[in-house]
C-alpha cells in the first residue's frame, strides 16, 4: 500500500476529491437526512474552519459539510483536515483520507496551506469532544485547547465556525473515561486524553477508542456561521493569553448558541 508523507501539503488529488464528493453526496445526504445552513458565509481565500467533533473515527459530518461546500463554492471551499497523526496513519484510513486532504495537525503545515490561500478544518476538542458522553451530545467541549485561536491569530485568517448537531448520535458514548486515559498514560504515549466506553454497531459495548463502526441513522443538521475576524492579529496577539481566551470565548459561545438552535431544529424535524 502506498504511504504518504502526512506533513506534505501536496498529497491531495483534486480529481479524487471531486469524484468522492459526487459519489458520497446521495448516500450520505439521504442516510443522515442532512440539512445545512449558512454556506453563503464561506469567504474566499484562506480561512480556518472550526468545528465541534463527533462520531469518533467515522465523522460523517466532515464529509457532509465538505460535499455541501463543494456544491456551493467548488473545490476551493473544501478544506484540508488537520488530523491526529495516529488516526491518519492507520492502514487503509491513511490511503483513503490523505489523498482527500488530511494532514498532520501541525501549525507549520496549516501556515503553509494558508500561504496558498487554502482552507483548513480543525476540531479543537479532539477526543474530548468526539467522545463526549451522550447526555452532552449538544454541547461544544473544547476543554483547555486554545491552539486553534493562536493559529488563526498568527496567520491573520478568519475563523469560520462549522457547527453540527446529530452526528454524535451515530453511536452512544456511555462514559468518556478520562480517568482511565490518565491511568493508562495514553495522553503521554499517544496524546489521547479519553478512553471511552461506547455502544456501537456491530461491536456492542467496547472500551477504548472505537473501531470503525456502522453509524446509527440520525439526522445531521449543520450551520456555517459568519466569519469571525479579530481586531488584533500576529505573534504578539497570539502570545497574549488573556486576549486568546477572550477570542476563544467569542468562538465557543457563538458555536454553542448555534448548536442549541440546531438541536431544537432537529427535535422539531423528528416530531
matplotlib code that plots the C-alpha trace (Angstrom):
import matplotlib.pyplot as plt

x = [0.0, 1.2, 2.4, 2.2, 4.2, 1.4, 3.4, 3.2, 0.5, 0.9, -0.9, -4.4, -5.8, -8.4, -9.9, -10.3, -11.9, -14.4, -15.2, -15.7, -18.0, -20.1, -20.3, -20.9, -23.4, -26.5, -26.0, -24.8, -27.5, -30.3, -29.0, -28.4, -31.3, -28.7, -29.6, -27.1, -27.5, -25.1, -23.0, -23.1, -20.8, -17.8, -15.4, -12.9, -9.3, -7.6, -9.7, -9.8, -13.0, -13.5, -16.0, -17.3, -16.1, -18.4, -18.6, -15.1, -13.4, -16.4, -17.0, -19.8, -20.3, -16.9, -18.0, -21.5, -20.0, -17.3, -19.9, -22.2, -19.2, -18.1, -21.5, -21.9, -18.4, -16.3, -13.2, -11.5, -14.1, -13.3, -10.9, -7.7, -8.2, -5.8, -5.8, -4.3, -1.2, -2.2, -5.6, -4.5, -1.6, -3.9, -3.6, -6.5, -7.7, -4.3, -4.7, -8.2, -8.0, -4.6, -5.3, -8.6, -6.6, -5.8, -2.5, -0.9, -2.3, 0.6, 0.7, 3.5, 1.5, -1.5, 0.5, 1.9, -1.7, -2.9, 0.0, -1.6, -5.0, -6.3, -9.0, -8.1, -10.5, -9.7, -11.7, -10.2, -12.0, -10.4, -11.0, -12.6, -15.3, -15.6, -16.0, -18.3, -21.0, -24.4, -26.1, -23.6, -24.2, -25.5, -22.5, -19.3, -16.5, -13.1, -11.5, -8.3, -7.3, -6.6, -4.1, -6.7, -7.1, -3.3, -3.1, -5.7, -4.2, -0.6, -1.8, -4.2, -7.0, -10.7, -12.3, -15.4, -17.3, -19.0, -21.5, -23.0, -26.0, -26.8, -23.6, -22.8, -25.8, -24.3, -23.0, -23.6, -20.8, -21.7, -18.5, -15.6, -13.0, -10.7, -9.5, -8.7, -6.7, -4.6, -4.2, -3.1, -0.9, -2.4, -2.0, 1.7, 2.1, -0.4, -1.8, -5.2, -7.0, -10.1, -10.7, -14.4, -17.0, -19.1, -22.1, -21.9, -22.9, -21.8, -19.4, -21.8, -20.1, -16.4, -13.8, -11.2, -11.1, -13.9, -13.2, -14.8, -18.5, -21.8, -23.3, -26.8, -29.2, -29.7, -30.4, -27.4, -28.1, -25.2, -24.7, -21.8, -21.6, -20.3, -16.5, -15.0, -12.2, -10.2, -9.1, -5.6, -3.5, 0.1, 2.6, 2.0, -1.7, -1.2, 1.2, -1.4, -3.1, -5.9, -6.7, -6.5, -9.0, -11.4, -11.2, -11.8, -14.9, -16.3, -15.9, -17.1, -20.1, -21.2, -20.9, -22.8, -25.7, -25.8, -25.7, -28.5, -30.6, -29.7, -30.6, -34.1, -34.5, -33.7, -36.3, -39.0, -38.0, -38.4, -41.8]
y = [0.0, 3.5, 5.5, 9.3, 12.0, 13.4, 16.6, 17.3, 19.6, 18.2, 14.8, 15.9, 14.6, 17.2, 14.6, 12.1, 14.8, 15.7, 12.0, 11.4, 14.4, 13.2, 9.5, 10.2, 13.1, 11.0, 8.2, 10.5, 13.1, 10.6, 8.4, 11.3, 13.4, 16.2, 19.8, 22.7, 26.5, 29.4, 28.2, 31.8, 32.7, 30.8, 33.6, 33.5, 32.8, 31.3, 30.6, 28.3, 26.2, 25.3, 22.5, 20.6, 17.0, 14.0, 10.3, 9.2, 7.6, 7.9, 11.7, 11.7, 15.5, 16.2, 14.7, 16.2, 19.6, 19.1, 17.9, 20.9, 23.4, 21.8, 22.1, 25.7, 27.1, 24.5, 22.6, 25.7, 25.6, 22.0, 22.0, 20.3, 18.5, 18.7, 15.2, 13.3, 11.6, 8.3, 8.4, 9.3, 6.8, 3.7, 1.5, 1.9, 5.0, 6.6, 5.7, 7.0, 10.3, 11.7, 12.0, 13.7, 16.4, 15.0, 16.3, 16.0, 18.5, 20.9, 24.8, 24.8, 22.7, 24.9, 28.1, 26.6, 25.9, 29.4, 30.8, 29.0, 30.6, 27.2, 26.5, 24.3, 22.4, 21.8, 20.2, 21.8, 19.5, 16.4, 13.3, 15.2, 16.5, 13.4, 11.1, 13.3, 11.4, 11.0, 13.4, 16.1, 15.5, 19.0, 20.7, 22.1, 20.7, 22.2, 21.7, 23.7, 23.7, 27.2, 26.4, 26.9, 30.6, 31.2, 29.6, 32.0, 35.0, 34.3, 33.6, 36.6, 34.4, 34.4, 31.6, 30.2, 28.1, 25.0, 23.6, 20.2, 18.6, 14.9, 13.3, 12.3, 10.1, 7.7, 5.8, 6.1, 7.2, 6.0, 7.3, 9.3, 7.5, 10.5, 8.9, 5.7, 7.5, 9.0, 5.6, 4.1, 7.1, 7.3, 11.1, 10.9, 8.0, 8.9, 12.4, 10.7, 12.2, 9.9, 6.2, 5.9, 3.2, 3.1, 1.2, 0.8, -1.5, -4.2, -4.2, -3.7, -2.5, -1.5, 0.2, 2.4, 4.2, 2.5, 0.6, 1.8, 1.1, 1.1, 4.5, 4.6, 6.5, 10.0, 13.5, 15.7, 19.4, 21.8, 25.6, 27.7, 30.8, 34.2, 34.5, 35.8, 38.3, 39.5, 43.1, 42.1, 39.5, 38.4, 36.9, 39.5, 38.8, 35.1, 35.4, 37.4, 34.7, 36.9, 38.0, 34.4, 33.4, 36.2, 35.2, 31.6, 32.6, 34.5, 31.5, 28.9, 30.9, 31.5, 27.8, 26.8, 29.1, 27.7, 24.1, 24.7, 26.1, 23.2, 20.7, 22.3, 22.3, 18.6, 17.9, 19.7, 17.8, 14.5, 15.5]
z = [0.0, -0.8, 2.1, 2.1, 4.0, 6.3, 6.6, 2.9, 1.5, -2.0, -1.5, -2.2, -5.5, -6.8, -9.2, -6.4, -4.2, -6.9, -7.5, -3.8, -3.4, -6.3, -5.2, -1.5, -1.8, -2.5, 0.1, 2.9, 2.3, 2.3, 5.1, 7.5, 6.2, 6.0, 6.4, 6.3, 6.7, 6.1, 3.1, 1.9, 4.9, 3.5, 2.4, -0.5, 0.3, 3.3, 6.4, 9.4, 9.7, 13.4, 14.1, 17.1, 16.7, 16.7, 15.9, 16.7, 13.6, 11.3, 11.3, 8.7, 9.4, 7.9, 4.6, 4.6, 5.2, 2.5, 0.0, 0.6, 0.5, -2.8, -4.4, -3.3, -3.9, -5.7, -4.6, -3.2, -0.3, 0.5, 3.5, 4.2, 7.5, 10.4, 11.8, 14.7, 13.4, 14.8, 13.3, 9.8, 9.8, 10.3, 7.2, 4.7, 6.6, 5.6, 2.0, 1.9, 3.8, 2.9, -0.9, 0.1, 2.1, 5.5, 7.0, 10.4, 12.9, 12.9, 12.9, 10.4, 7.9, 8.4, 7.7, 4.5, 3.4, 4.3, 2.3, -0.7, 0.1, 1.2, 3.8, 6.8, 9.1, 12.7, 15.6, 18.7, 21.1, 19.5, 21.5, 24.4, 22.1, 19.9, 22.9, 24.9, 26.7, 25.2, 27.7, 26.5, 22.8, 22.3, 24.0, 22.5, 24.5, 23.6, 27.1, 27.6, 24.0, 22.5, 19.8, 17.1, 18.2, 18.3, 14.8, 13.4, 15.1, 13.9, 10.3, 10.3, 8.9, 9.9, 11.9, 10.2, 12.7, 11.4, 13.9, 13.8, 15.7, 15.5, 14.4, 18.0, 17.9, 15.3, 18.4, 22.2, 24.5, 28.0, 29.7, 28.3, 30.5, 31.1, 34.4, 32.6, 30.0, 32.8, 34.4, 31.1, 30.3, 26.8, 27.0, 27.4, 24.9, 22.2, 23.1, 23.8, 26.9, 26.9, 26.9, 26.3, 27.0, 23.8, 22.4, 18.6, 15.8, 15.3, 18.2, 21.1, 24.3, 23.8, 26.0, 24.4, 21.0, 19.0, 15.8, 12.6, 13.1, 11.3, 12.2, 13.6, 11.3, 12.6, 11.4, 10.9, 10.9, 10.3, 10.2, 8.9, 10.9, 9.7, 9.7, 13.0, 12.4, 15.3, 15.7, 16.8, 14.9, 14.7, 17.1, 19.8, 19.8, 19.9, 22.8, 24.9, 27.0, 28.1, 24.5, 23.3, 26.0, 25.0, 21.3, 22.3, 24.3, 21.4, 19.1, 21.6, 22.7, 19.2, 18.4, 21.5, 20.7, 17.2, 18.4, 20.9, 18.0, 15.7, 18.4, 18.8, 15.0, 14.9, 17.6, 15.6, 12.4, 14.3, 15.7]

ax = plt.figure().add_subplot(projection="3d")
ax.plot(x, y, z, "-o")
ax.set_aspect("equal")
plt.show()
